[in-house]
């Protein structure tokens, strides 16, 4: 990401005011921004978050990630 301080779409300082509308400032490449608007992560950021939830190490997903939980659950009889 080029920045996590400025949203891709919005108004005001850091594009952090309001929702993304036709009156908003729009970045040229949303894949390099961590936030889409003042409230939502970008599609790329969401992908990284989901990747950590599913298969991240215990450094980030303690005590275990979702794939491990699902594997443990499938072994129950």
C-alpha atoms as an extended CHARMM CRD file, in Angstrom:
* protein
*
        77  EXT
         1         1  UNK       CA              0.0000000000        0.0000000000        0.0000000000  PROA      1               0.0000000000
         2         2  UNK       CA              1.1840000000        3.5320000000       -0.6740000000  PROA      2               0.0000000000
         3         3  UNK       CA             -0.6350000000        4.8410000000        2.3910000000  PROA      3               0.0000000000
         4         4  UNK       CA             -3.0200000000        3.9060000000        5.1480000000  PROA      4               0.0000000000
         5         5  UNK       CA             -3.6570000000        7.5350000000        6.0830000000  PROA      5               0.0000000000
         6         6  UNK       CA             -5.7010000000        8.5360000000        3.0330000000  PROA      6               0.0000000000
         7         7  UNK       CA             -8.8130000000        6.7680000000        1.7420000000  PROA      7               0.0000000000
         8         8  UNK       CA             -9.2800000000        6.1260000000       -1.9600000000  PROA      8               0.0000000000
         9         9  UNK       CA            -12.7090000000        7.7510000000       -2.1700000000  PROA      9               0.0000000000
        10        10  UNK       CA            -14.1700000000       10.5020000000       -0.0140000000  PROA      10              0.0000000000
        11        11  UNK       CA            -14.1280000000       14.1530000000        0.8990000000  PROA      11              0.0000000000
        12        12  UNK       CA            -12.2600000000       16.4270000000        3.2770000000  PROA      12              0.0000000000
        13        13  UNK       CA             -8.9230000000       15.8250000000        4.9510000000  PROA      13              0.0000000000
        14        14  UNK       CA             -7.5110000000       12.4170000000        4.0440000000  PROA      14              0.0000000000
        15        15  UNK       CA            -10.7740000000       11.6550000000        2.1790000000  PROA      15              0.0000000000
        16        16  UNK       CA            -12.0790000000       10.7810000000        5.6320000000  PROA      16              0.0000000000
        17        17  UNK       CA            -15.3910000000       12.6220000000        5.6070000000  PROA      17              0.0000000000
        18        18  UNK       CA            -18.6240000000       11.2050000000        4.2620000000  PROA      18              0.0000000000
        19        19  UNK       CA            -19.3110000000        8.3280000000        1.9580000000  PROA      19              0.0000000000
        20        20  UNK       CA            -18.0220000000        7.7510000000       -1.5480000000  PROA      20              0.0000000000
        21        21  UNK       CA            -20.3270000000        9.7190000000       -3.8680000000  PROA      21              0.0000000000
        22        22  UNK       CA            -20.1100000000       11.3950000000       -7.2760000000  PROA      22              0.0000000000
        23        23  UNK       CA            -18.8050000000       14.4980000000       -5.4480000000  PROA      23              0.0000000000
        24        24  UNK       CA            -15.8830000000       12.5650000000       -3.8990000000  PROA      24              0.0000000000
        25        25  UNK       CA            -12.2000000000       12.6640000000       -4.6990000000  PROA      25              0.0000000000
        26        26  UNK       CA            -11.2860000000        9.3460000000       -6.3100000000  PROA      26              0.0000000000
        27        27  UNK       CA             -7.8090000000        7.8160000000       -6.3660000000  PROA      27              0.0000000000
        28        28  UNK       CA             -6.3830000000        6.6080000000       -9.6930000000  PROA      28              0.0000000000
        29        29  UNK       CA             -5.5280000000        3.0660000000       -8.4360000000  PROA      29              0.0000000000
        30        30  UNK       CA             -7.5690000000        1.6560000000       -5.5530000000  PROA      30              0.0000000000
        31        31  UNK       CA             -5.3320000000       -1.4150000000       -5.2100000000  PROA      31              0.0000000000
        32        32  UNK       CA             -2.5910000000        0.6790000000       -3.5740000000  PROA      32              0.0000000000
        33        33  UNK       CA             -4.8440000000        2.1140000000       -0.8200000000  PROA      33              0.0000000000
        34        34  UNK       CA             -5.6280000000        0.3580000000        2.4490000000  PROA      34              0.0000000000
        35        35  UNK       CA             -9.0100000000        2.0740000000        2.7870000000  PROA      35              0.0000000000
        36        36  UNK       CA            -11.7420000000        2.5110000000        0.1970000000  PROA      36              0.0000000000
        37        37  UNK       CA            -13.6020000000        5.2200000000        2.1350000000  PROA      37              0.0000000000
        38        38  UNK       CA            -13.6470000000        6.5180000000        5.6930000000  PROA      38              0.0000000000
        39        39  UNK       CA            -15.2340000000        3.2850000000        6.9600000000  PROA      39              0.0000000000
        40        40  UNK       CA            -14.2650000000        0.3560000000        4.7270000000  PROA      40              0.0000000000
        41        41  UNK       CA            -10.9910000000       -1.3890000000        3.9080000000  PROA      41              0.0000000000
        42        42  UNK       CA            -10.1880000000       -1.6740000000        0.2040000000  PROA      42              0.0000000000
        43        43  UNK       CA            -10.7450000000       -4.9460000000       -1.6680000000  PROA      43              0.0000000000
        44        44  UNK       CA             -7.0120000000       -5.7220000000       -1.4610000000  PROA      44              0.0000000000
        45        45  UNK       CA             -6.9350000000       -4.9890000000        2.2850000000  PROA      45              0.0000000000
        46        46  UNK       CA            -10.0040000000       -7.1790000000        2.8300000000  PROA      46              0.0000000000
        47        47  UNK       CA             -8.2440000000      -10.0080000000        0.9880000000  PROA      47              0.0000000000
        48        48  UNK       CA             -5.2360000000       -9.7540000000        3.2980000000  PROA      48              0.0000000000
        49        49  UNK       CA             -7.4920000000       -9.7000000000        6.3720000000  PROA      49              0.0000000000
        50        50  UNK       CA             -9.3750000000      -12.8050000000        5.2150000000  PROA      50              0.0000000000
        51        51  UNK       CA             -6.1010000000      -14.5810000000        4.4090000000  PROA      51              0.0000000000
        52        52  UNK       CA             -4.9320000000      -14.0040000000        7.9900000000  PROA      52              0.0000000000
        53        53  UNK       CA             -8.2440000000      -15.1650000000        9.4590000000  PROA      53              0.0000000000
        54        54  UNK       CA             -8.1760000000      -18.3610000000        7.3970000000  PROA      54              0.0000000000
        55        55  UNK       CA             -4.5180000000      -19.3320000000        7.5430000000  PROA      55              0.0000000000
        56        56  UNK       CA             -2.5640000000      -16.7750000000        9.5750000000  PROA      56              0.0000000000
        57        57  UNK       CA              0.0190000000      -17.7440000000       12.1630000000  PROA      57              0.0000000000
        58        58  UNK       CA             -0.6810000000      -17.6390000000       15.8780000000  PROA      58              0.0000000000
        59        59  UNK       CA              1.2000000000      -14.3240000000       15.9620000000  PROA      59              0.0000000000
        60        60  UNK       CA             -1.9600000000      -12.7870000000       14.4870000000  PROA      60              0.0000000000
        61        61  UNK       CA             -4.6890000000      -15.3960000000       15.0000000000  PROA      61              0.0000000000
        62        62  UNK       CA             -4.3670000000      -16.6120000000       18.5680000000  PROA      62              0.0000000000
        63        63  UNK       CA             -4.8070000000      -19.3360000000       19.6160000000  PROA      63              0.0000000000
        64        64  UNK       CA             -5.5030000000      -20.6520000000       16.0920000000  PROA      64              0.0000000000
        65        65  UNK       CA             -6.7460000000      -19.6190000000       12.6590000000  PROA      65              0.0000000000
        66        66  UNK       CA            -10.1190000000      -20.5380000000       11.1820000000  PROA      66              0.0000000000
        67        67  UNK       CA             -8.7680000000      -23.3650000000        9.0050000000  PROA      67              0.0000000000
        68        68  UNK       CA             -7.3730000000      -25.0580000000       12.1140000000  PROA      68              0.0000000000
        69        69  UNK       CA            -10.6670000000      -24.6220000000       13.9660000000  PROA      69              0.0000000000
        70        70  UNK       CA            -12.6110000000      -26.1050000000       11.0430000000  PROA      70              0.0000000000
        71        71  UNK       CA            -10.1760000000      -29.0450000000       10.7900000000  PROA      71              0.0000000000
        72        72  UNK       CA            -10.5430000000      -29.7460000000       14.5190000000  PROA      72              0.0000000000
        73        73  UNK       CA            -14.3220000000      -29.5080000000       14.2450000000  PROA      73              0.0000000000
        74        74  UNK       CA            -14.4450000000      -31.9360000000       11.2920000000  PROA      74              0.0000000000
        75        75  UNK       CA            -12.5270000000      -34.5400000000       13.3470000000  PROA      75              0.0000000000
        76        76  UNK       CA            -15.2250000000      -34.6850000000       16.0330000000  PROA      76              0.0000000000
        77        77  UNK       CA            -17.5290000000      -37.6650000000       15.9100000000  PROA      77              0.0000000000
